[in-house]
Amino acid sequence: MSVLCRGLLLFLAPLLFISPVFAQKNSTNGEVFTPKGDLRILILCVGFQGYDNDQGFPHWPADQDLPDYMPNATFPAVFYKDTSDFSRFQEDTTVKNLSKLYHEMSMGKFRLMADVYPKRINIDPTNVRSWSEINRKAIQKMQEMDPDFDWSPYDQRKNRPDFEFDNSQTGPDGIADYVVFYYRYRKPWKVQPRPGMERWVGTGGGVSTIMGVSKFPYGEMKIGPEGFFGNDSGTLDAGKFAQLFKHELAHEWFSSPHYGGANGTIGNYYHVFGASWGSTGPNTQTKLCLNAWERWVLGWTEITHDLSTPKDNGVYTIDDYVTTGQSMRIEIPHSGGQHLWIENHQKKSELDHNGWNGLLKNSPEGTAGIGDIDKGLHLFVENMLPSREAIKMSMVTNIKNVNGFRAINAQGNYDYVRLDTSIKTTDWTVYWNNRVYGFKRGEANPLSGINPYIGF
């Protein structure tokens, strides 16, 4: 008996020794960095000198180092430069940049600032075959221009928590925290800097990582993939870049999938939306703020009322969503984990308005143009992440999560019949010169009908 006991002990000991300990993932830690504390990023403006001299680019002449909207190597239309800016512009309703957006959405938990490298980095595109090679050339060229550049303001954290730890107070690790490559390049150029460049992966907007870069040496510093590069539609003006930045950062921050019709994604659904609010959807058409699901995923707010059973029936109150962060989530029975989210929008913040408000006024003559959103309860159904601990880096491409945001339109869903009549003008400002058809609303169809949020 004693021999058998010793045998059991010898058998169990190795099992106890090799049992792995896995870190508990949590979406609030962030993937590329934790959305808390202060973070300063660097923007590098890159061109193709000698290859883009005759190619036009709005607000950025070929012989000019930086775009017109980056005065004195700052980017005020998109980012604050100093911590003092957060208090200085807090009550200024004309300021609606991303630094202010993230600070307000985080309830003061996160402050994002940016510097612009003061010189344009001009590279020779000869013999390059991809944006990956161009990204590497841009770093090499900058190092030739400025070998003693001080990277310390942009290395304050241990990179890539991958949802496993809070990196907001970790300290430098020798790798730049977050870098953005801002290219003077347009896909429609008749003469491309490199033949076939208009067909490369990443052309026409950008990619949510610095392709081709993995701990690339720059003196004692290294440049990793943390960041992204933008070109063409993503760098045509400050507004387009702000939308691109918010979109690409969400892919890296919390592995956000495309939703709300962004990039034409459908996922496991029968709807393609043309309107939503948040980061990776076509948000400027509705409102500038992030949605309640995103603020909760990032750990900026908690769900005020989280209801899941009939025992939760009752009367509940939620205050203004944008300024207080309050929201309600209701689990939809027999839906496989889908939730209905409710936000109370009272438009107390400049970020709680339609970014297109007032556009196309008097086009055609006498029309009011695009209107603002109304006050009231705004609802959406979410089927992307039921709990913070369920976060995975693969959520961005998981077909079960893609397009898992469905805005509820107050008009309800109906069957529609397209009329034969249409209008089309030669004036592009009138519905962007598209042929526009009339539709007749038919029977109510809550399950498979459409509404003005949905593309047809």
C-alpha positions in Angstrom: 0.0 0.0 0.0 2.8 2.4 0.8 4.5 1.7 -2.5 1.3 2.5 -4.4 0.9 5.8 -2.5 4.4 6.8 -3.4 3.7 5.9 -7.0 0.6 8.1 -7.1 2.6 11.0 -5.6 5.3 10.7 -8.2 2.7 10.6 -10.9 0.8 13.7 -9.8 3.8 15.9 -9.1 4.8 16.5 -12.7 1.2 17.3 -13.6 1.1 20.0 -11.0 4.5 21.4 -12.1 3.6 21.8 -15.8 0.1 23.2 -15.4 0.2 26.5 -17.4 -1.0 29.8 -16.0 -2.8 31.9 -18.6 -3.3 35.7 -18.1 -6.9 36.7 -18.0 -7.7 38.7 -21.1 -9.9 41.8 -20.7 -10.9 44.3 -23.4 -10.2 47.2 -21.1 -6.5 46.5 -21.3 -6.5 47.2 -25.1 -4.7 45.3 -27.8 -2.1 47.8 -29.1 -2.2 50.0 -26.0 -4.4 50.6 -22.9 -6.9 53.4 -23.4 -6.0 55.2 -20.1 -3.6 57.9 -19.0 -1.6 60.1 -21.4 -0.3 59.0 -24.8 1.7 61.0 -27.3 2.0 59.8 -30.9 4.2 60.9 -33.8 2.9 61.6 -37.3 5.4 61.4 -40.2 4.5 63.1 -43.5 6.0 61.3 -46.4 6.2 62.1 -50.1 7.9 61.0 -53.3 10.0 63.9 -54.3 10.8 64.0 -58.0 7.9 61.6 -58.7 5.0 63.6 -57.5 6.0 67.2 -58.5 3.3 67.4 -61.2 0.7 65.6 -59.3 -2.0 67.6 -57.5 -3.0 67.1 -53.9 -5.5 69.2 -52.0 -4.0 71.6 -49.3 -0.5 70.1 -49.8 1.6 71.5 -52.7 4.4 69.3 -54.0 7.1 71.7 -52.9 5.6 72.1 -49.3 6.9 70.1 -46.4 3.5 69.7 -44.6 -0.1 70.2 -45.5 -1.7 73.6 -45.0 -3.7 72.3 -42.0 -0.6 71.3 -40.1 0.7 74.8 -39.0 4.0 74.8 -37.1 4.2 71.0 -37.1 0.9 70.7 -35.2 -2.4 69.1 -36.3 -5.1 71.1 -34.4 -8.0 69.9 -36.5 -7.4 66.4 -35.3 -5.2 66.4 -32.1 -4.2 68.5 -29.2 -0.5 69.1 -28.7 -0.3 69.8 -25.0 -2.0 68.7 -21.9 -3.1 72.3 -21.3 -5.3 72.1 -24.4 -7.8 69.8 -22.7 -8.8 72.5 -20.3 -8.3 75.4 -22.6 -10.7 74.1 -25.2 -13.1 72.2 -23.0 -15.9 74.8 -23.3 -15.1 75.7 -26.9 -17.9 74.2 -29.0 -16.0 74.9 -32.3 -13.4 72.3 -31.4 -14.4 68.8 -32.3 -11.1 67.0 -32.7 -10.2 63.4 -31.8 -8.3 64.4 -28.6 -11.4 66.1 -27.3 -13.6 63.2 -28.5 -11.6 60.5 -26.7 -11.2 62.6 -23.6 -14.9 63.2 -23.3 -15.9 59.7 -24.3 -13.5 58.3 -21.7 -14.9 60.5 -18.9 -11.5 62.1 -18.6 -9.6 58.8 -18.3 -7.6 59.1 -21.6 -5.7 62.0 -23.1 -4.3 61.5 -26.7 -1.9 64.1 -28.1 0.2 64.2 -31.3 3.3 65.8 -32.7 4.1 66.2 -36.4 7.6 65.6 -37.5 8.5 69.1 -38.9 10.1 68.0 -42.2 8.6 66.0 -45.1 10.3 62.7 -45.6 10.9 62.3 -49.3 11.7 58.8 -50.6 12.7 57.3 -53.9 10.1 54.7 -54.9 12.3 53.1 -57.5 12.3 49.3 -57.2 9.8 49.1 -54.4 6.9 46.7 -54.8 4.6 47.3 -51.9 3.6 49.7 -49.1 5.6 47.5 -46.7 8.8 48.4 -48.6 7.8 52.1 -48.7 7.2 52.1 -44.9 10.7 50.7 -44.3 12.2 53.2 -46.8 10.5 56.1 -44.9 12.1 55.0 -41.6 15.5 54.6 -43.3 15.2 58.1 -44.9 14.2 59.7 -41.6 17.2 58.2 -39.9 19.5 59.5 -42.6 17.9 63.0 -42.2 17.8 63.0 -38.4 19.9 60.2 -36.8 19.8 61.8 -33.3 16.0 62.3 -33.2 14.7 62.2 -29.6 12.2 59.3 -29.5 11.7 59.4 -25.7 8.3 61.3 -25.8 6.9 58.5 -28.0 8.2 55.6 -25.9 6.5 55.8 -22.5 4.9 52.3 -22.4 5.6 48.6 -22.8 4.1 47.8 -26.1 1.2 45.6 -27.0 -0.7 44.4 -23.9 -2.9 42.2 -26.2 -5.7 42.6 -23.6 -3.6 40.9 -20.9 -2.3 43.8 -18.9 -2.6 47.5 -18.3 0.3 49.2 -20.1 -0.6 52.8 -19.2 1.9 53.0 -16.3 4.5 50.5 -17.5 7.3 52.7 -18.7 9.6 52.7 -21.8 10.6 49.5 -23.6 12.7 50.8 -26.5 9.9 50.5 -29.1 7.9 53.5 -30.2 4.4 53.5 -28.8 2.4 54.6 -31.8 3.5 56.1 -35.2 1.4 57.2 -38.1 2.7 57.4 -41.7 0.9 60.2 -43.6 1.5 59.9 -47.4 1.1 62.5 -50.1 -0.3 60.1 -52.6 -3.4 59.7 -54.7 -4.7 56.6 -56.4 -6.2 58.6 -59.4 -2.8 60.1 -60.4 -2.2 59.5 -64.1 1.5 59.1 -63.5 2.1 56.8 -60.5 5.3 57.0 -58.5 5.6 53.3 -59.2 3.8 51.4 -61.9 0.8 49.4 -60.6 0.9 51.2 -57.2 -2.8 52.0 -57.5 -3.5 48.3 -57.1 -1.3 47.6 -54.1 -2.8 46.3 -50.8 -3.3 49.4 -48.7 -3.8 51.9 -51.6 -6.9 54.1 -51.4 -7.0 54.6 -47.6 -4.6 52.7 -45.4 -4.1 49.7 -43.2 -4.5 49.4 -39.4 -0.9 48.4 -38.8 2.5 49.5 -40.2 2.9 46.8 -42.8 6.4 45.5 -43.3 7.8 46.9 -40.0 8.7 44.7 -37.0 11.1 46.3 -34.5 12.8 48.1 -37.3 16.1 49.7 -35.8 16.4 53.5 -35.5 19.6 54.0 -33.5 18.8 52.6 -30.0 15.1 52.8 -30.7 12.9 50.4 -32.7 9.8 51.1 -34.7 7.3 48.3 -34.5 4.0 47.7 -36.3 2.1 49.7 -33.6 0.4 52.5 -35.7 -0.8 52.6 -39.2 -0.3 54.3 -42.6 -2.7 56.4 -44.6 -2.8 57.6 -48.2 -5.2 58.9 -50.9 -8.7 59.2 -49.4 -7.3 59.0 -45.9 -5.0 62.0 -46.2 -6.9 64.3 -48.6 -7.9 66.6 -45.7 -8.0 66.7 -41.9 -11.6 65.6 -41.7 -11.0 62.4 -43.8 -7.9 61.6 -41.8 -9.8 62.0 -38.5 -12.4 59.5 -39.7 -9.7 57.1 -40.9 -7.7 57.4 -37.7 -10.8 56.6 -35.5 -11.6 53.7 -37.8 -8.1 52.1 -37.9 -7.4 52.7 -34.3 -10.6 50.8 -33.3 -9.3 47.8 -35.3 -6.1 47.8 -33.2 -7.5 49.0 -29.9 -10.3 46.5 -29.3 -10.2 44.4 -32.5 -13.4 46.1 -33.7 -15.0 44.5 -36.8 -16.5 46.5 -39.5 -20.1 47.3 -38.9 -22.9 49.7 -40.0 -22.1 49.0 -43.7 -18.5 50.1 -43.5 -16.5 48.7 -46.4 -19.6 46.9 -47.6 -19.3 44.2 -45.0 -22.3 41.9 -44.4 -21.2 39.1 -42.1 -23.9 36.6 -41.2 -26.7 39.1 -41.8 -29.2 40.2 -44.4 -28.7 43.9 -44.0 -26.2 46.5 -45.1 -26.5 49.8 -43.2 -25.6 53.2 -44.5 -25.7 54.8 -41.0 -24.4 54.0 -37.5 -22.5 55.8 -34.8 -19.1 54.8 -33.4 -15.7 54.0 -34.8 -15.7 51.6 -37.6 -19.1 52.4 -39.1 -19.9 55.4 -41.4 -20.3 57.5 -38.3 -20.1 61.1 -39.5 -23.5 60.9 -41.2 -25.2 60.3 -37.9 -23.3 61.6 -34.9 -19.7 62.1 -33.9 -19.6 60.3 -30.6 -18.7 56.7 -29.9 -21.5 54.3 -29.1 -22.2 52.8 -25.6 -20.9 49.3 -26.5 -17.5 50.8 -27.5 -17.2 52.9 -24.3 -18.0 49.9 -22.2 -15.5 47.7 -24.1 -12.8 50.2 -23.6 -13.6 50.4 -19.9 -14.5 54.1 -20.0 -18.1 53.6 -18.7 -20.1 50.9 -17.0 -23.5 49.7 -18.1 -26.0 51.6 -15.9 -28.8 49.1 -16.2 -27.9 45.6 -17.5 -31.1 43.5 -17.8 -31.3 39.8 -18.8 -34.4 38.2 -17.3 -38.1 38.9 -16.7 -37.3 39.5 -13.1 -35.6 42.7 -14.2 -38.9 44.3 -15.4 -39.3 47.8 -13.9 -39.0 51.5 -14.5 -35.4 52.7 -15.2 -33.9 56.2 -15.8 -30.9 57.0 -17.9 -29.4 60.6 -18.1 -27.8 62.2 -21.2 -25.6 59.5 -22.7 -22.7 61.6 -24.1 -22.0 63.7 -21.0 -22.7 61.1 -18.3 -21.9 57.8 -20.0 -25.1 56.2 -18.8 -26.7 53.5 -20.9 -29.0 50.4 -20.8 -28.4 47.0 -22.1 -31.1 44.3 -22.5 -30.3 40.7 -23.5 -32.6 39.6 -26.3 -34.2 36.2 -25.4 -33.4 33.3 -27.7 -31.1 35.4 -29.8 -27.8 33.6 -29.1 -26.3 36.5 -27.0 -27.5 39.6 -28.8 -28.2 42.7 -26.8 -30.4 45.8 -27.3 -28.6 49.0 -26.2 -30.4 52.2 -25.3 -28.8 55.7 -25.2 -30.5 58.9 -24.2 -29.2 61.7 -26.5 -30.1 65.2 -25.3 -27.4 66.9 -27.5 -25.7 68.5 -24.5 -22.3 68.1 -26.2 -21.0 69.4 -29.5 -20.0 65.8 -30.2 -23.7 64.7 -30.1 -24.5 66.1 -33.5 -24.6 65.0 -37.1 -21.2 65.8 -38.7 -23.0 66.5 -42.0 -25.5 68.9 -40.5 -26.3 71.7 -43.0 -24.5 70.2 -46.0 -26.2 70.4 -49.4 -28.4 73.3 -48.2 -30.1 74.9 -51.3 -29.0 72.0 -53.5 -31.6 71.9 -55.1 -32.6 75.5 -54.4 -34.9 76.0 -51.5 -34.0 72.7 -49.7 -32.9 72.6 -46.1 -29.9 70.2 -46.7 -28.9 67.4 -44.4 -30.5 67.8 -41.0 -29.2 67.2 -37.5 -30.2 64.2 -35.3 -33.2 64.5 -33.0 -33.1 64.4 -29.2 -34.4 61.2 -27.6 -33.7 57.5 -27.2 -31.3 56.0 -29.7 -31.3 52.2 -29.9 -29.1 49.5 -31.6 -28.8 45.8 -31.5 -25.2 44.5 -30.9 -23.9 41.0 -31.5 -20.1 41.4 -31.2 -18.9 41.0 -27.6 -21.1 39.9 -24.7 -18.5 40.3 -22.0 -15.1 42.0 -21.7 -13.4 38.7 -20.9 -14.5 37.2 -24.2 -12.3 39.6 -26.2 -10.0 38.1 -28.8 -7.6 39.7 -31.3 -9.4 37.7 -34.0 -12.8 39.5 -33.4 -11.9 42.0 -36.2 -12.2 39.2 -38.9 -14.6 36.8 -37.2 -17.6 36.5 -39.6 -19.9 36.0 -36.6 -19.0 39.5 -35.3 -18.7 41.4 -38.6 -21.6 43.8 -39.1 -22.9 43.0 -35.7 -24.3 46.4 -35.1 -27.9 47.2 -36.2 -29.3 50.6 -35.6 -33.1 50.7 -34.9 -34.9 53.3 -37.0 -37.9 55.0 -35.3 -40.0 54.6 -38.5 -39.9 50.8 -38.3 -39.2 48.3 -41.1 -41.4 48.1 -44.2 -41.4 46.6 -47.6 -40.6 49.2 -50.3 -41.3 49.2 -54.0 -39.1 51.3 -56.3 -40.9 53.6 -58.7 -39.9 54.0 -62.3 -39.4 57.7 -62.0 -35.9 59.1 -61.1 -33.9 62.3 -61.1 -30.4 63.0 -62.3 -28.6 66.3 -62.7 -25.3 67.4 -64.0 -24.6 69.2 -60.7 -22.6 66.8 -58.6 -23.7 68.6 -55.4 -27.2 67.3 -55.9 -27.0 63.9 -54.4 -23.4 63.5 -55.8 -24.7 63.3 -59.4 -26.3 59.9 -58.7 -29.5 58.8 -60.3 -32.0 59.0 -57.5 -35.2 56.9 -57.5 -38.4 57.3 -55.6 -39.8 54.5 -53.4 -43.3 53.7 -52.2 -43.6 52.2 -48.7 -45.7 49.1 -48.5 -46.6 46.7 -45.7 -45.0 46.7 -42.3 -42.2 44.0 -42.2 -40.4 44.1 -38.9 -38.2 41.0 -39.6 -36.9 41.4 -43.1 -38.1 44.9 -44.2 -35.9 47.9 -44.6 -35.8 51.5 -43.3 -33.9 54.7 -44.1 -30.8 53.5 -42.3 -30.4 50.5 -44.6 -28.9 50.5 -48.1 -31.2 49.2 -50.9 
